Amino acid sequence: MPHTTARPLALATVTLIAAAVVVGVIALAVTFLRRHAGNIPAMMTKMAEILQSTRTWLGGYGEDVIPEVMTDAETLRLGVVAWLKEHARR
């Protein structure tokens, strides 16, 4: 195949594959959010538990890396809401 034909064909192939990956990731994210939207409070609670155990495991260094606000699900939720409201204004 001549170079003048192969290069545009390769570019088109890579572009189509990249577009398919992007569409697939978006479809996966939409499906996940639709099916698991009711589980968000449970996921935030689990995330807070994981952060608390990681903070404990890291000892004194964990207190510097993971703030106290991130170790309780309710305060984590309030912190995320406040952050989103603050950055939505910009």
Salt bridges, closest charged atoms under 4 A:
GLU68 OE1 - ARG55 NH1 2.50
GLU74 OE2 - ARG77 NH2 2.63
GLU86 OE2 - ARG90 NH2 3.80
